[in-house]
Amino acid sequence: MDYEKLDLLTKGHPLDIARMIENADPDQQIELLKQLPLERMNAVFIELSNELALTYIHSLSVEKKKELLNALEMDEVRNLLENVDSDEAREILPLLAAPKRQKMVRMLEYDEDCAASLMTTDFMVIQEGTSIAEATRNLIKNVKDSDFIDELFVVDREQKYLGSVELKNLLAARKEDRLDQITEGNQTVIYEHDTVHTAIQKLRDYDDTVMPVLNEQDHLIGIITADDILDIMIEEYEENVERLVAIGDYEEDSSALVRSKQRLPWLLASIILNLAIAAFLSLFQNTIEQITALVLFQPMILGMAGNIGTQAIAVTILDLHHDKLEGLDETKFHIRNEVLIGLLNSLVVGLFGFIISFVFLSFVNAGNQSPLYLAFVVGTSLAGGMFVSAISGVLIPIALDRMKVDPAIASGPIISTINDLFALVIYFAIATAILL
């Protein structure tokens, strides 16, 4: 092994070590991992790809497997088990120490949409009435490397949650201080059967770094950290971006052929819809032939209709995603609000478009058409096309959601093409009515 790799293994950041090992020759990867001491292996292991992590575990003896798995945090073991088949999971679970295995079995029973599926049980508890000195001694004596200790959680004799104590406050407390004096009792909590989105919303609203997870009896059964929530938010963000551009399930290591197959159906569907647009526009063939200046403003009409439609779709999907449109009153308020916003923006942009196009046509030869009339067509078409696109951007995702169809597909190329159809038909219909 060269000096640079050895230095990285002993002193480097876990992520850098994991990347170095991932990029090494396959026959060297396991040997490099075995060079790491257990305390560093834990941090590096969670940064490895699922494939390499499993390969490494399979290479270990039973005793080494037990040592590694029991040193990992609960949520990391859970992630590992969720990425293996049932046979492998049955082989791994018995390697965990009995208390950890029992907790893990319970964690795996939660549905992935349940907040408790994100929790970890690696945290420190303080019994009500414990003295400051005793609480500090217990912390030093019992803390494990995998434990979350930024906050310590206070429970009563029945294990009901009472509040939390920040580590810095415990260490700074005087010997004569009481535990209840430094206990924060109004911390935000989440219940085990609440949804993941509820947990995300609470953590965002109250800006906490950790939330206790309680069962129906108010017993403390786990915690959810901000890091756990951030990971979920990143995953959802990536999924939403994939849906926005309709590229399907994206895998970073997918081949170009696989990615092409994922995207191609949506593009082919867009071609068919564009042919439908061409068929509609053939009704205005005479208008297009006589007033060629209309082509100059077509990109602006299409672009602005697409922009406002995308805004309305994005806001509506986000509200649906965060369960803000579950009731009829909330839905009506959202529709009314977004339609009003769409109307105001459409009128302002339409007026601005009329002024700009009139100034432009005053200096550019637009044929036999009056610059004033042609600018009026552009302005009214902008306003009309944008308003209709805004309405469709609100109603389509809600309609799809009511039909139990993923509303995220509403923001793909197909709906963008439909908005183009609305905008162009309005544009050429107004031009035909006014200019011919």
Number of C-alpha atoms within 10 A of each C-alpha: 7 6 8 8 15 14 10 14 24 14 11 14 13 21 15 14 26 24 14 15 22 17 11 13 9 11 8 13 18 20 12 18 20 13 13 16 11 16 12 18 20 21 18 22 24 19 16 19 13 15 10 16 17 17 13 18 18 11 12 14 10 12 9 14 18 18 15 19 21 18 18 21 21 22 19 15 20 20 14 17 19 12 13 15 9 11 8 12 15 12 9 20 19 11 19 19 13 11 8 18 17 12 15 20 12 11 20 15 10 15 12 12 13 18 24 29 21 24 23 25 21 20 17 18 20 22 18 19 14 14 17 21 17 12 19 16 11 14 16 10 9 9 14 15 12 16 16 18 18 13 19 20 22 25 20 14 9 10 17 18 25 20 23 22 22 15 15 10 12 19 12 10 17 11 10 9 13 15 20 18 9 17 20 14 13 9 14 17 20 22 23 23 17 14 18 20 18 16 24 19 14 16 22 13 10 10 11 13 14 20 21 23 27 20 16 9 11 17 18 23 19 22 24 25 17 18 11 16 23 13 11 16 14 11 12 12 12 14 16 18 15 17 21 19 15 22 20 16 13 15 9 7 8 10 9 9 8 12 17 12 12 16 16 13 13 17 16 12 14 19 15 13 19 17 12 15 18 12 11 14 17 12 13 15 11 11 19 17 10 14 18 12 18 19 10 11 15 16 11 14 25 22 16 21 28 23 16 24 26 24 17 24 29 20 15 26 26 15 16 18 14 14 12 14 20 12 9 9 10 12 17 12 12 18 19 14 12 22 21 15 15 24 19 14 17 27 18 14 18 25 19 15 24 24 16 15 21 21 14 14 18 14 9 11 11 17 12 9 16 14 20 16 15 21 24 22 27 29 27 22 27 32 30 23 29 31 25 21 31 29 21 22 30 26 19 19 24 24 13 15 16 12 10 9 13 14 22 25 20 27 25 19 20 21 22 20 21 18 26 23 22 19 28 22 18 21 25 22 17 18 23 16 10 12 14 11
